[in-house]
Amino acid sequence: MVPRLRSFIGTILIIILVITYALLATTFATLLLATSPWWVHFLYFLLSGMLWVLPAMLIIKWMAGPKPGK
């Protein structure tokens, strides 16, 4: 696959991932954590704020293409 096309598709996938993940994480927090103490909210948003990075790293790794020796 052409590297420019791979980068374009990866960029679109990351944008979709971030928007979808933000909506789901916020909806989950609003529905289930409404009466929780402040530290539960803090821990939830701390963890959920870092969790989206894992699938984004996979997309970025795919965007980089195969390693030069293969």
BADRENVO-888544 format. One line per 10 residues: number of its first residue (from 1); for each residue z, y, x of N, C-alpha, C. Coordinates in nm, 3 decimals. Last residue first. Layout:
// BADRENVO-888544
NUM) Z,Y,X,Z,Y,X,Z,Y,X | ...
// end
This chain:
// BADRENVO-888544
70) 0.608,-0.620,1.231,0.575,-0.732,1.139,0.440,-0.718,1.078 | 0.693,-0.406,1.377,0.664,-0.529,1.449,0.615,-0.643,1.360 | 0.758,-0.188,1.200,0.637,-0.187,1.283,0.606,-0.318,1.354 | 0.862,-0.300,0.874,0.896,-0.259,1.012,0.771,-0.274,1.100 | 0.711,-0.175,0.569,0.751,-0.281,0.661,0.780,-0.227,0.801 | 0.850,0.125,0.409,0.748,0.024,0.437,0.799,-0.082,0.533 | 0.998,0.325,0.305,0.970,0.330,0.447,0.865,0.227,0.488 | 1.041,0.248,0.043,0.948,0.357,0.069,0.908,0.363,0.216 | 1.241,0.058,0.075,1.109,0.014,0.032,1.004,0.120,0.062 | 1.447,0.233,0.144,1.406,0.130,0.240,1.267,0.076,0.204
60) 1.465,0.375,-0.094,1.423,0.445,0.028,1.378,0.346,0.134 | 1.557,0.170,-0.263,1.429,0.235,-0.290,1.377,0.305,-0.165 | 1.803,0.116,-0.141,1.702,0.011,-0.149,1.563,0.070,-0.175 | 1.933,0.359,-0.179,1.904,0.314,-0.043,1.798,0.205,-0.043 | 1.959,0.359,-0.456,1.871,0.459,-0.394,1.837,0.419,-0.251 | 2.149,0.158,-0.499,2.009,0.134,-0.538,1.912,0.236,-0.477 | 2.367,0.308,-0.358,2.322,0.173,-0.320,2.180,0.142,-0.369 | 2.417,0.550,-0.485,2.355,0.553,-0.353,2.301,0.415,-0.315 | 2.563,0.521,-0.709,2.419,0.533,-0.726,2.345,0.530,-0.593 | 2.831,0.527,-0.622,2.767,0.399,-0.652,2.616,0.408,-0.666
50) 2.947,0.773,-0.600,2.894,0.713,-0.478,2.813,0.586,-0.505 | 3.027,0.830,-0.857,2.945,0.927,-0.787,2.884,0.872,-0.659 | 3.196,0.623,-0.917,3.064,0.624,-0.981,2.971,0.726,-0.916 | 3.416,0.702,-0.753,3.345,0.576,-0.731,3.205,0.577,-0.793 | 3.477,0.956,-0.864,3.460,0.938,-0.719,3.378,0.812,-0.691 | 3.509,0.903,-1.132,3.396,0.986,-1.091,3.373,0.981,-0.940 | 3.738,0.734,-1.116,3.613,0.689,-1.179,3.495,0.771,-1.128 | 3.930,0.897,-0.992,3.884,0.774,-0.927,3.751,0.726,-0.984 | 3.949,1.104,-1.190,3.914,1.133,-1.051,3.859,1.010,-0.980 | 4.033,0.962,-1.416,3.905,1.035,-1.417,3.858,1.061,-1.274
40) 4.278,0.881,-1.316,4.180,0.779,-1.354,4.041,0.843,-1.359 | 4.406,1.123,-1.283,4.375,1.047,-1.163,4.277,0.934,-1.193 | 4.450,1.221,-1.545,4.354,1.288,-1.457,4.315,1.204,-1.338 | 4.469,0.945,-1.784,4.522,1.053,-1.701,4.417,1.108,-1.604 | 4.262,0.897,-2.081,4.319,0.853,-1.953,4.375,0.972,-1.876 | 4.125,0.946,-2.308,4.270,0.966,-2.312,4.339,0.923,-2.182 | 3.856,0.896,-2.236,3.894,1.024,-2.296,4.044,1.049,-2.291 | 3.722,0.681,-2.130,3.827,0.742,-2.049,3.881,0.872,-2.109 | 3.520,0.586,-2.300,3.632,0.498,-2.265,3.746,0.566,-2.190 | 3.332,0.792,-2.356,3.374,0.698,-2.460,3.502,0.623,-2.426
30) 3.301,0.932,-2.117,3.338,1.003,-2.239,3.392,0.908,-2.344 | 3.222,0.732,-1.937,3.347,0.806,-1.915,3.394,0.876,-2.042 | 2.977,0.655,-2.051,3.085,0.559,-2.034,3.219,0.630,-2.019 | 2.837,0.896,-2.022,2.862,0.839,-2.155,2.977,0.740,-2.150 | 2.830,0.919,-1.744,2.899,1.021,-1.823,2.930,0.969,-1.963 | 2.679,0.693,-1.675,2.814,0.710,-1.622,2.894,0.811,-1.703 | 2.435,0.742,-1.814,2.517,0.625,-1.844,2.661,0.641,-1.795 | 2.348,0.984,-1.692,2.370,0.975,-1.837,2.460,0.858,-1.874 | 2.329,0.904,-1.424,2.419,1.013,-1.463,2.449,1.008,-1.612 | 2.133,0.702,-1.440,2.268,0.670,-1.395,2.368,0.778,-1.436
20) 1.908,0.850,-1.523,1.961,0.741,-1.605,2.106,0.709,-1.568 | 1.881,1.029,-1.303,1.898,1.078,-1.440,1.961,0.971,-1.529 | 1.854,0.850,-1.085,1.962,0.950,-1.088,1.987,0.999,-1.230 | 1.623,0.697,-1.157,1.753,0.634,-1.130,1.867,0.734,-1.145 | 1.424,0.893,-1.169,1.460,0.817,-1.290,1.597,0.753,-1.274 | 1.426,0.967,-0.897,1.454,1.066,-1.002,1.496,0.997,-1.131 | 1.352,0.724,-0.780,1.483,0.783,-0.749,1.522,0.887,-0.854 | 1.091,0.692,-0.883,1.196,0.593,-0.914,1.336,0.650,-0.887 | 0.960,0.911,-0.765,0.971,0.903,-0.911,1.082,0.806,-0.951 | 0.980,0.828,-0.497,1.041,0.954,-0.542,1.061,0.954,-0.693
10) 0.831,0.590,-0.500,0.973,0.588,-0.467,1.046,0.713,-0.513 | 0.576,0.693,-0.555,0.639,0.601,-0.649,0.789,0.596,-0.625 | 0.541,0.849,-0.319,0.535,0.910,-0.451,0.605,0.822,-0.554 | 0.556,0.654,-0.117,0.653,0.764,-0.121,0.656,0.830,-0.258 | 0.330,0.501,-0.183,0.463,0.439,-0.181,0.573,0.546,-0.188 | 0.131,0.688,-0.142,0.153,0.635,-0.277,0.290,0.572,-0.287 | 0.157,0.723,0.135,0.176,0.837,0.044,0.202,0.792,-0.098 | 0.101,0.463,0.241,0.235,0.522,0.252,0.260,0.641,0.158 | -0.070,0.224,0.046,-0.080,0.350,0.119,0.058,0.416,0.123 | 0.000,-0.117,0.084,0.000,0.000,0.000,0.000,0.124,0.089
// end
